[in-house]
Amino acid sequence: MIFNYDPTDTFFIYGEAHWCSYQTDTLCIFEPKEKGAGPPKTFSRKEIGFLRGSNHWRYVPGPRTYERLKKAAKSGSKDLQGAYPED
């Protein structure tokens, strides 16, 4: 799996909070954190790359991802690169 997102991670896409409900090697389905805030959004790796380069994407790691990053940072930069999700 290319995407290594945790359900507690938050993604602000076009100003709305989402979470990644389903992920494969090529796509990720983002559902709104607030119920009834709209339909899920499906993005491919290429589309996510485009959004990351724009001002319409912000990634906020959840508590489990934050702890994984913190633990990897203590053991060295190579482990940190492997622990950080490719967002």
Beta strands, then each sheet from edge to edge (+ up, - down):
strand 1: 10-13
strand 2: 16-23
strand 3: 27-32
strand 4: 41-44
strand 5: 57-60
sheet 1: 4+ 3- 2+ 1- 5+
end
